[in-house]
Amino acid sequence: MRVKKFLAITLASTMLMSVAACGSTDDNKNSASATDENSITIWAWDEAFNIKAAQEAKDIYLETNPDAEINIVTMAQDDIVAKLNTSLSSSSYDGLPNIVLIEDYKSQGYLTSYEDEFAELSDIMNQDDFASYKTAVNQINGKVYGIPFDSGVTATFYRTDLIEQAGYTTEDMKNLTWEKYIEIGKAVKEKTGKDLCTLDPSDIGQIRMMMQSAGAWYTDADGKVSISNNQALKDAIKIYKDMVDSGCVKQISDWDQFVGALNNGEVASVVTGCWIAPSIKMADDQSGKWAVAEFPKMAANEDSVNASSIGGAGWYVLKNVGNTELAKDFLKNTFASNIELMNSLADSITLVSTLNAASEGENYSKANEFFGGQELFSDLAKWTSEVPSVNYGLNTYAIEDLMTEAVQAIVGGADVDSTLTEYQAQIEAAIGA
């Protein structure tokens, strides 16, 4: 899962691992950035998604810049975190890349701790060209340091056949509230014996999605911990508990069980990021039986909308490694502006781009037969533009490690207000707030 938990950025320096064992694509010479003025190195994770995107960007760039040498290195995300923190904290640049992919939840931590290590990119991108919620995370002190990449826009993926057997239609699934979603789930369970969706007690990404739909986070607009008086968080936990108590949720414990429940027809839906689409499509026998609707909003929260996000990352330039201008030129002509690239990636890796103009590409208007002929990319692009912007702060994962305990305590019957007050203090102590 692209949102699988990794150690918080503030703890990452304790987990340095050998990068010598990390694999790289076949055309790479090594993981160190070259000293040649026409050469840059890119670090990213996920061969099937981020690395493939970087490779396609390389191919496009070399068409007009044949003398450039672009080395693309595959490295596990936690290895990238560890290496960056260790090297940047000691101003040691040997072996670092010129361009690195950084997860959105971690970007503010890097920019706050190492602002002088990243090149400002305001001159190669226009913030208005991208979804506003993405540009909110790649800047500090009014300066832009990252090029937004993939959208983690959320949606309700559901089995039309199971929904219909329960007495509902595709119209009933549009602009859902979570309360209506649970109501439908109970009917699905009663009529078909199938569960509505899965929940993993160790992963409260669903809470995160619900909060962002209301423009809220574990931290406030100033980056201060906001737990005990966070109404959106309370509303989200209530919905989470209602889902558990509904009796129509299948409990799972890892990614394989999560995808297996979808592919084996054990659940009728999943509410998560758009990146789940390729996994759903692995079940060829279910082609034409799936559709996609907006993310459910929280009816009890007037700020909640039918749009949210989970996951996503951006491209950053390490200015003290060298060849900064070449690295910036590469990004300027690829991820910062290239509609041809975004249209190609929509087909090759199911990318939902956060570059607004990407929706003009022909692949965004194509009917998706697996999803019943729906113009899937067009809908996901529209919902991407509606995602509320929030301040992810510096310690999302460190906070969530403790919040997972709090949520499970409340699900088990603990008082909401006293539990959140207790964990507010624990979290502040843990991150030194």
C-alpha positions as CSV (number, residue, x, y, z in Angstrom):
1,M,0.0,0.0,0.0
2,R,1.4,3.4,-1.0
3,V,0.3,4.7,2.4
4,K,1.9,1.9,4.4
5,K,3.3,3.3,7.6
6,F,6.9,4.2,7.7
7,L,8.8,5.7,10.7
8,A,8.3,9.3,11.3
9,I,10.8,11.7,9.8
10,T,11.9,12.8,13.3
11,L,12.8,9.2,14.2
12,A,14.3,8.2,10.8
13,S,17.9,9.0,11.7
14,T,17.9,6.0,14.0
15,M,17.2,3.6,11.3
16,L,20.0,4.0,8.8
17,M,20.4,0.9,6.7
18,S,22.9,0.0,4.1
19,V,22.0,1.4,0.7
20,A,24.5,-0.8,-1.0
21,A,22.0,-3.6,-1.0
22,C,19.3,-1.5,-2.8
23,G,18.4,-2.5,-6.3
24,S,18.5,-0.2,-9.3
25,T,17.2,-0.1,-12.8
26,D,19.3,-1.8,-15.4
27,D,20.6,1.5,-17.0
28,N,21.9,2.8,-13.7
29,K,25.7,3.1,-13.0
30,N,25.4,3.5,-9.3
31,S,23.4,5.4,-6.6
32,A,25.8,8.3,-6.4
33,S,25.1,11.5,-8.3
34,A,27.7,11.8,-11.1
35,T,30.1,14.7,-11.2
36,D,29.7,15.2,-15.0
37,E,27.9,18.5,-15.6
38,N,25.4,16.7,-18.0
39,S,24.5,14.0,-15.5
40,I,21.9,13.7,-12.7
41,T,20.6,10.9,-10.5
42,I,17.1,10.4,-9.3
43,W,16.0,8.4,-6.3
44,A,12.5,6.9,-5.9
45,W,10.7,3.8,-4.6
46,D,8.2,1.4,-6.3
47,E,9.4,-0.1,-9.6
48,A,5.9,-0.4,-11.1
49,F,4.9,3.2,-10.3
50,N,7.3,5.9,-9.4
51,I,10.3,4.4,-11.1
52,K,8.4,3.7,-14.3
53,A,7.2,7.3,-14.3
54,A,10.7,8.5,-13.9
55,Q,11.9,6.3,-16.8
56,E,9.2,7.7,-19.1
57,A,10.1,11.2,-18.1
58,K,13.7,10.4,-18.9
59,D,12.8,9.1,-22.3
60,I,10.9,12.3,-23.1
61,Y,13.6,14.6,-21.8
62,L,16.3,12.8,-23.8
63,E,14.4,13.5,-27.1
64,T,15.4,17.2,-26.8
65,N,18.4,16.8,-24.6
66,P,20.3,13.8,-26.0
67,D,23.6,14.6,-24.3
68,A,22.1,14.4,-20.8
69,E,22.7,11.4,-18.6
70,I,19.8,10.5,-16.3
71,N,20.4,7.8,-13.7
72,I,17.3,6.4,-12.1
73,V,17.8,4.5,-8.8
74,T,15.3,2.3,-7.1
75,M,15.5,2.5,-3.3
76,A,13.1,1.5,-0.5
77,Q,11.4,4.6,0.9
78,D,12.7,3.9,4.5
79,D,16.2,3.7,3.1
80,I,15.8,7.0,1.4
81,V,14.5,8.6,4.6
82,A,17.4,7.2,6.6
83,K,20.1,8.2,4.1
84,L,18.7,11.7,3.6
85,N,18.4,12.4,7.3
86,T,21.9,11.1,8.1
87,S,23.6,12.8,5.2
88,L,21.8,16.2,5.4
89,S,22.2,16.5,9.1
90,S,26.0,16.2,8.7
91,S,26.1,18.2,5.4
92,S,27.6,15.1,3.8
93,Y,26.6,14.9,0.1
94,D,28.6,12.0,-1.2
95,G,26.3,9.5,-2.9
96,L,23.2,11.6,-2.7
97,P,20.9,12.1,-5.7
98,N,20.1,15.4,-7.5
99,I,16.4,14.7,-7.5
100,V,14.5,12.7,-4.8
101,L,10.9,11.7,-4.4
102,I,9.5,12.6,-1.0
103,E,6.1,11.5,0.4
104,D,3.7,14.4,1.1
105,Y,3.3,13.5,4.7
106,K,7.1,13.8,5.2
107,S,7.9,16.9,3.1
108,Q,7.2,19.6,5.7
109,G,9.5,17.8,8.1
110,Y,12.4,17.9,5.6
111,L,11.8,21.5,4.5
112,T,11.6,22.7,8.1
113,S,14.7,20.8,9.2
114,Y,16.8,21.2,6.0
115,E,15.4,24.2,4.1
116,D,18.8,25.2,2.9
117,E,19.4,21.8,1.3
118,F,16.6,22.0,-1.2
119,A,16.5,24.2,-4.3
120,E,13.6,26.6,-4.7
121,L,11.5,25.7,-7.7
122,S,9.2,28.7,-8.0
123,D,10.9,29.6,-11.3
124,I,10.1,26.3,-13.0
125,M,6.5,25.7,-11.9
126,N,3.2,27.6,-11.5
127,Q,1.4,26.7,-8.3
128,D,-2.0,27.5,-10.0
129,D,-1.2,24.7,-12.5
130,F,-1.6,22.0,-9.8
131,A,-4.3,20.9,-7.4
132,S,-4.2,23.3,-4.5
133,Y,-4.0,20.7,-1.7
134,K,-0.8,19.4,-3.3
135,T,1.0,22.7,-3.5
136,A,0.1,23.4,0.2
137,V,2.6,20.8,1.3
138,N,5.7,21.6,-0.9
139,Q,6.4,25.1,0.3
140,I,7.7,26.9,3.4
141,N,8.0,30.6,4.1
142,G,6.2,31.3,0.8
143,K,8.8,29.5,-1.3
144,V,8.1,26.4,-3.4
145,Y,10.5,23.5,-3.2
146,G,8.7,20.5,-4.7
147,I,6.9,19.5,-7.9
148,P,3.7,17.7,-7.1
149,F,3.4,14.2,-8.6
150,D,0.6,11.7,-8.0
151,S,-2.8,12.3,-6.6
152,G,-4.0,10.3,-3.7
153,V,-7.5,11.4,-4.3
154,T,-10.0,9.1,-2.5
155,A,-13.2,7.5,-3.9
156,T,-15.7,4.9,-3.1
157,F,-15.0,1.8,-5.3
158,Y,-18.0,-0.6,-5.2
159,R,-19.5,-3.7,-6.7
160,T,-22.6,-2.6,-8.6
161,D,-24.1,-6.2,-8.6
162,L,-23.9,-6.5,-4.8
163,I,-25.3,-3.0,-4.3
164,E,-28.2,-3.8,-6.6
165,Q,-28.9,-7.1,-4.8
166,A,-29.2,-5.1,-1.6
167,G,-31.9,-2.9,-3.2
168,Y,-29.8,0.2,-4.1
169,T,-28.7,1.8,-7.3
170,T,-25.7,3.7,-8.7
171,E,-27.6,6.9,-8.0
172,D,-27.8,6.0,-4.3
173,M,-24.0,5.8,-4.3
174,K,-23.4,9.3,-5.5
175,N,-22.5,12.1,-3.0
176,L,-22.7,9.6,-0.1
177,T,-22.5,10.4,3.6
178,W,-20.8,7.9,5.8
179,E,-24.1,7.4,7.6
180,K,-25.7,6.3,4.3
181,Y,-22.7,4.2,3.4
182,I,-23.1,2.2,6.6
183,E,-26.9,1.9,6.0
184,I,-26.2,0.4,2.6
185,G,-23.5,-1.9,4.1
186,K,-26.0,-3.4,6.6
187,A,-28.4,-4.1,3.7
188,V,-25.6,-5.7,1.6
189,K,-24.7,-8.0,4.6
190,E,-28.3,-9.0,5.1
191,K,-29.1,-9.6,1.4
192,T,-25.9,-11.1,0.1
193,G,-23.9,-12.2,3.1
194,K,-20.9,-10.1,2.0
195,D,-19.2,-7.5,4.1
196,L,-19.3,-3.8,3.2
197,C,-15.5,-3.3,3.4
198,T,-12.4,-4.1,5.3
199,L,-10.8,-2.4,8.3
200,D,-7.3,-2.9,9.6
201,P,-7.1,-2.1,13.4
202,S,-3.4,-1.2,13.0
203,D,-4.0,1.3,10.2
204,I,-6.3,4.3,10.7
205,G,-5.8,5.9,7.3
206,Q,-9.6,6.0,7.1
207,I,-9.6,8.5,10.1
208,R,-7.0,10.5,8.2
209,M,-9.1,10.7,5.1
210,M,-12.2,11.7,6.9
211,M,-10.4,14.5,8.7
212,Q,-9.0,15.9,5.5
213,S,-12.5,15.9,4.0
214,A,-13.3,18.5,6.7
215,G,-10.1,20.5,6.2
216,A,-8.6,19.2,9.4
217,W,-5.6,17.2,10.6
218,Y,-3.8,15.9,13.7
219,T,-2.2,19.4,13.8
220,D,-3.8,22.8,13.3
221,A,-3.0,25.4,10.6
222,D,0.1,26.5,12.6
223,G,1.4,22.9,12.9
224,K,0.5,22.5,16.6
225,V,-0.8,19.2,17.9
226,S,-4.7,19.3,17.8
227,I,-6.3,16.2,19.3
228,S,-8.4,16.9,22.3
229,N,-10.5,19.8,20.8
230,N,-10.5,18.5,17.2
231,Q,-14.1,18.1,16.2
232,A,-13.4,16.6,12.8
233,L,-11.2,13.9,14.6
234,K,-14.0,13.2,17.0
235,D,-16.6,12.9,14.2
236,A,-14.3,10.6,12.2
237,I,-13.7,8.3,15.2
238,K,-17.4,8.1,15.8
239,I,-18.0,7.0,12.2
240,Y,-15.1,4.5,12.5
241,K,-16.7,3.0,15.7
242,D,-20.1,2.9,14.0
243,M,-18.6,0.9,11.2
244,V,-17.0,-1.6,13.5
245,D,-20.2,-1.9,15.5
246,S,-22.4,-2.3,12.4
247,G,-21.4,-5.9,11.9
248,C,-20.8,-5.5,8.2
249,V,-17.0,-4.9,8.2
250,K,-14.3,-7.6,7.6
251,Q,-11.2,-7.2,9.8
252,I,-7.9,-7.8,8.0
253,S,-4.3,-7.3,9.1
254,D,-2.2,-6.8,6.0
255,W,-2.0,-5.7,2.4
256,D,-2.5,-9.2,1.0
257,Q,-5.6,-9.8,3.0
258,F,-6.9,-6.3,1.9
259,V,-6.5,-6.9,-1.8
260,G,-7.6,-10.5,-1.4
261,A,-10.9,-9.5,0.1
262,L,-11.6,-7.4,-3.0
263,N,-10.4,-9.8,-5.6
264,N,-12.1,-12.8,-4.0
265,G,-15.5,-11.0,-3.8
266,E,-15.6,-11.0,0.0
267,V,-16.5,-7.3,0.3
268,A,-18.8,-5.0,-1.7
269,S,-16.6,-1.9,-1.6
270,V,-13.5,0.0,-0.6
271,V,-13.1,3.7,0.2
272,T,-9.5,4.6,-0.3
273,G,-7.0,6.3,-2.7
274,C,-7.3,6.1,-6.5
275,W,-4.1,3.9,-6.5
276,I,-6.2,0.9,-5.5
277,A,-7.7,0.7,-9.0
278,P,-4.9,-1.5,-10.5
279,S,-5.3,-4.0,-7.6
280,I,-9.1,-4.2,-8.1
281,K,-8.6,-4.8,-11.8
282,M,-6.5,-7.9,-11.1
283,A,-9.8,-9.8,-10.7
284,D,-10.6,-10.3,-14.4
285,D,-13.8,-12.1,-13.7
286,Q,-15.2,-8.9,-12.0
287,S,-14.8,-6.7,-15.1
288,G,-17.9,-4.6,-15.6
289,K,-19.1,-5.2,-12.0
290,W,-17.3,-2.2,-10.4
291,A,-18.1,1.5,-10.4
292,V,-16.6,4.5,-8.6
293,A,-18.3,7.3,-6.7
294,E,-17.2,10.2,-4.6
295,F,-15.7,9.9,-1.2
296,P,-18.4,9.9,1.5
297,K,-18.6,13.1,3.6
298,M,-19.4,13.3,7.4
299,A,-23.0,14.4,7.7
300,A,-22.4,15.7,11.3
301,N,-19.6,18.0,10.2
302,E,-20.6,21.0,8.2
303,D,-17.1,21.4,6.9
304,S,-16.8,17.9,5.4
305,V,-17.0,17.5,1.6
306,N,-17.2,14.6,-0.8
307,A,-13.4,14.7,-1.5
308,S,-10.2,13.8,0.3
309,S,-6.8,12.3,-0.3
310,I,-4.5,9.6,1.1
311,G,-0.9,9.2,0.0
312,G,1.0,11.0,-2.8
313,A,4.5,12.4,-3.2
314,G,6.5,15.1,-5.0
315,W,9.9,15.6,-6.7
316,Y,12.6,17.7,-4.9
317,V,16.0,18.9,-5.9
318,L,19.0,18.7,-3.5
319,K,20.8,21.9,-4.3
320,N,24.1,21.2,-2.6
321,V,24.7,17.9,-4.5
322,G,25.5,19.7,-7.7
323,N,24.1,20.1,-11.3
324,T,21.1,21.9,-9.8
325,E,20.2,23.7,-13.0
326,L,20.1,20.5,-15.0
327,A,17.9,18.8,-12.3
328,K,15.5,21.8,-12.4
329,D,15.4,21.8,-16.2
330,F,14.6,18.1,-16.2
331,L,11.6,18.6,-13.8
332,K,10.5,21.8,-15.6
333,N,10.2,19.9,-18.9
334,T,8.6,16.7,-17.5
335,F,6.7,16.5,-14.2
336,A,6.1,20.3,-13.9
337,S,4.4,20.8,-17.2
338,N,4.4,17.9,-19.7
339,I,0.8,16.9,-20.6
340,E,2.1,14.2,-23.0
341,L,3.9,12.6,-20.1
342,M,0.9,12.7,-17.8
343,N,-1.4,11.3,-20.5
344,S,1.0,8.4,-21.1
345,L,1.4,7.7,-17.4
346,A,-2.4,7.5,-17.0
347,D,-2.3,4.5,-19.3
348,S,0.9,2.9,-18.3
349,I,0.7,3.2,-14.5
350,T,-2.8,4.4,-13.8
351,L,-1.5,7.8,-12.7
352,V,-4.0,10.4,-11.6
353,S,-1.9,13.5,-12.1
354,T,-2.2,16.6,-9.9
355,L,-1.3,18.7,-12.9
356,N,-4.6,20.3,-13.7
357,A,-4.1,20.3,-17.4
358,A,-3.6,16.6,-17.4
359,S,-7.3,16.1,-17.6
360,E,-7.1,17.4,-21.2
361,G,-5.3,14.2,-22.2
362,E,-7.2,11.7,-24.3
363,N,-6.7,8.9,-21.8
364,Y,-8.7,10.9,-19.2
365,S,-11.8,10.8,-21.4
366,K,-11.6,7.1,-22.3
367,A,-14.3,4.8,-21.0
368,N,-13.0,2.2,-18.6
369,E,-14.6,-1.1,-19.4
370,F,-13.6,-2.7,-16.1
371,F,-15.5,0.0,-14.3
372,G,-18.6,-0.3,-16.4
373,G,-17.6,2.1,-19.1
374,Q,-17.1,5.0,-16.6
375,E,-14.7,7.8,-17.6
376,L,-12.8,7.0,-14.4
377,F,-9.8,9.4,-14.9
378,S,-12.1,12.3,-15.7
379,D,-14.0,11.8,-12.4
380,L,-10.9,11.3,-10.3
381,A,-9.3,14.4,-11.8
382,K,-12.5,16.4,-10.9
383,W,-12.5,15.1,-7.3
384,T,-8.8,15.9,-7.0
385,S,-9.5,19.6,-7.6
386,E,-12.0,19.5,-4.7
387,V,-9.7,18.0,-2.0
388,P,-9.3,20.4,1.0
389,S,-5.8,21.7,1.8
390,V,-4.4,20.9,5.2
391,N,-1.2,21.3,7.1
392,Y,0.3,17.8,7.5
393,G,2.7,19.1,10.0
394,L,6.0,17.4,10.8
395,N,5.0,14.2,12.6
396,T,2.0,12.6,11.0
397,Y,3.3,9.0,11.5
398,A,4.6,9.5,15.0
399,I,1.3,11.0,16.0
400,E,-0.7,8.2,14.3
401,D,1.3,5.5,16.0
402,L,-0.2,6.8,19.3
403,M,-3.6,7.7,17.8
404,T,-4.1,4.1,16.6
405,E,-4.0,3.1,20.3
406,A,-6.5,5.9,21.2
407,V,-8.9,4.9,18.4
408,Q,-8.9,1.3,19.4
409,A,-9.5,2.3,23.1
410,I,-12.5,4.3,22.1
411,V,-13.8,1.6,19.8
412,G,-13.5,-0.7,22.9
413,G,-15.7,1.6,24.9
414,A,-13.4,4.3,26.4
415,D,-14.7,7.8,26.8
416,V,-13.9,9.9,23.8
417,D,-13.1,13.3,25.4
418,S,-11.0,11.9,28.3
419,T,-9.1,9.5,26.0
420,L,-8.2,12.3,23.5
421,T,-7.1,14.6,26.3
422,E,-4.9,11.9,27.6
423,Y,-3.4,11.2,24.2
424,Q,-2.9,14.9,23.4
425,A,-0.5,15.0,26.3
426,Q,1.2,11.8,25.3
427,I,1.7,13.0,21.7
428,E,3.1,16.4,22.8
429,A,5.5,14.6,25.1
430,A,6.5,12.1,22.3
431,I,7.3,14.7,19.7
432,G,8.6,17.4,22.0
433,A,5.8,19.8,21.3
